[in-house]
C-alpha cells in the first residue's frame, strides 16, 4: 500500500513541473514583465524609471532564466523562474502585487471557503441520492418522467440565476437571510445559510440525474434479479443492494472533488461577499494581480492531483475487485 | 454597390463549420448506416421539436454573422466611393429600427414613460419633476394611459394573424412537396399528419414551428412601436440586445468544439492506437492541462490577452474587430481546457478497437497505420465525437455567462447574455426593481440551453450503440 501511494506521488511530480512551466510561459514569456508594469502603472506615458522601479519593487527585475551577473549557483537561482515559479513547489507563494503575503492570505481564507463548500457537498449529496432513489423506486411512471423533465430544466438554468433568484426571493422579498456578508466564528451561520441553499439547489439538476443513471444501471444487473427472485421486497433491494453497490462510484466521485473544496466557489463567494479563496481569486483577476492568479493556478493543480491520488486509493479500499499492484 | 461584405475571423470559421456540416450531411445521406441514427433523431418527437427551436436560433445567429459595411453618402470630394467604418450585420440592418431607437435610460417593458423622474420645463416657465414620455416607445399614442392596452392587444392580434398566415403558407408548401414526393393526394397527407401517423412526427414539428412563428410575428409587430423587453441603462432596447446575444452564445458553443476537435481526435486515437511512448506523452499532456482548474487557466490566458491588447492597441482596426478576436481567443482557450475529456474517451475506445479482429486482420495484411486509422478506427469512434459535441454545447453556453460575470469572458462591448446579466444584477437592489434585462437573458438562454440539452439526449440515445441495442 505504502509503495503504491509513494509511486502515485512520484507520478505527480512531472505533471506539476508541466503545470509550472505552462504558468511560467503564460505569465512571463507571452508578456514580458515590462508589459505588466506598463499595464499596472497606466498604459500611456510611463517613464522607463517608473517601470524599472515597479519591477524592482516586485522582484521582476531579474533575468528570466539565467543570470549572467551572478556567480556559481546563484546564476540559476537569482532569476524570475527560480524566485517566482520554482519556489511554488515549496508552497512559498511570495508577496502579491500589492505587497501582501499570499501564503498567509490563503491560510486565512480557506476556512470560509470550506464553511460553504462542505455543507453544500454533504447536504447536496444526501438530497440528490434520496431524490434519485425516490425516482428509481417509481421508475417508468409519471413521477419518473416528470422528475426527469424537471431535472433537465433545472440543469438548463445558469448558476448565476440561482444565486440572483435566491438573493432576491429569500433576502429581498422575505428578509429571511442577509443578502451578503460574513462574520467570524459561529455567527457566520446566518450568512452561510443562503449560499448553502443556493448551492444545493443549483446542483440538484445534474447531480440527481447522474445518480439516477447510476442506480438504473445497477438495477439492470443480475444480482438484483436474483435478490428479487428470492423474494426480497423492492425497498430492501433498493436500499440494501442497489444503494450499497452504487456507493462505490458515488464515493469515488466525491473523493476526487474533496481537495478542490479548498478552492471555494468563485461565483458564489463573490456574489455573497464571503472572504474565501474563490472571491480572493476573483478579486485578483479583476485587479489583475498576476502573482495571486499564478499561485492559485499552481495550488489548484496540486489539489486536483491530490484528488486523483485519493480516488485511486479509495477505489482500492472500497472495491474488493480492484487490487493494488 | 451600396455595401461591401466584411468577413471577421469568427465569421470565416462559421462558414467553414457550415461547409463541414454540409459535407458531412451529404456524405451521410449516401450511406445507410450513417443515415440510420439521424433517422432515429428525426423520428423522436422531442428531437424534431428541439431541432426546430435550434434551427430558429441558428438562423438568427447566421443573419448576425453576415457582416457588411454600408456605403457612405455623400461620397468624398474626389468622387470615390467611401464605406462607413462601422461593421454591421444583416440582423442589425433588419432590425435597424430597434437598434437606432435609443431612449435616455431605463424603461420598463411596454412602457411609454421613462423609469426615472426628470426635470422638465413647462411652457409656462415652471419646472415639473415627473416621468418624461419615451422618445420612441409608444410614441404614436396620444393618451397612453387610455390607449395603450387596446393598442397592444390590437397589434398582438395583428401579429398573430400575420404569423398564422406565414405558418399556413409554409405548411401548405411542405404538404404539397410531401404529397408530390409520395405520390399521394394532398388531403391524404394532411390527415396522416393530423392523426400523427407519419414516421417523422410532422405534427410536432409543424406545431412547434407555428408557435415560434406566432411568437416571432407578435414580438416583431410590437417591437417596432414599443420596447417589448424594456431598455437598459443607456437606453438600448433589451430585445435587440438579447437577439444579438444569440450569435455570441452559439459561437461559443460551436466554435470551441470546432477548434478543439482536430487535436482531441488525432491525439486521442493516436494514444490508444499506438500505445507505448506515444500514449505516455499524450496522457501526460492532457493530465497536465486537465489538472489546471479551467476557470483559472482561462483567467490567466485572458489576462495575458488583455495585457497584449492594451500594449498593441494600434493593431486592431476597429472595436468590432477587437471584440471579435477576443471572442475567437476565448473559444480557443475554452477549447484547450475542454478537449481533454473527449481525448480520454477516444483513447479508451481506440484501445478497445485495435484489438478487434478486423483491425488485427488489416494489420496482418500489411495495411499502413494511417489507412487503418482512417478506415477502421475513425468511423467507429465518430458516434462518441458527435455525442460529446452535443452534450458539451449547452455547458459552453452556460460557461460564457459565468466567465463574462468574472470579466474574463467576451469583450464588454460585445452583446452577450453574460454581459447582460453582469450589468443588470446590481440593479436588483433598486426600488422598484429593474428586472427585465435579467428576465430577457434568462428567457432566451433557458430556451436555447433546454432545447440543446433535450436534443443532446435524443442524439445520445440514437447514436450510442449500447442504448440502441437495449431499445429493440
Interface residues (C-beta under 8 A of the other chain):
Chain A: X14 X15 X18 X19 X22 X23 X26 X27 X30 X31 X35 X36 X38 X39 X43 X152 X153 X155 X156 X157 X158 X159 X160 X161 X164 X167 X168 X172 X260 X263 X266 X267 X270 X281 X282 X285 X286 X288 X290 X293 X294 X296 X297 X300 X301 X304 X305 X308
Chain B: X284 X287 X288 X289 X290 X291 X292 X293 X295 X296 X297 X299 X300 X301 X303 X304 X306 X307 X308 X310 X311 X313 X394 X398 X401 X402 X405 X406 X407 X408 X417 X421 X425 X428 X433 X438 X442 X445 X446 X449 X450 X453 X454 X457
